[in-house]
């Protein structure tokens, strides 16, 4: 399954390591330093030019570091709701009788 992060960006749900609220998580100097290092290393993808609300840390087998950080204008609570909705849909069992 995939999660839509905004604009034309979707990522595989199984690649997500974490979804973080920018306002609360960047209080920590460690988090700010990590994001700065990821930016310098070219691992950050800005999904929108609007005010960032969330960053999503993902596994990326194509990059040397193995990780990509997506910056999104969509709130972490909205992304969480979307991921739960997708998870619930994927758990639905449809029998042939339901389709007839």
Buried (B, 14 or more C-beta within 10 A) or exposed (E): EEBBBBBEBEBEBEBBEEBBBBEEBBEEEEBEEBBEEBEEEEBBBBBBEEEBBBBBBBBBEEEEEEBBBBBBBBBBEEBEEBBEEBEEEEEEEEEEEEEE
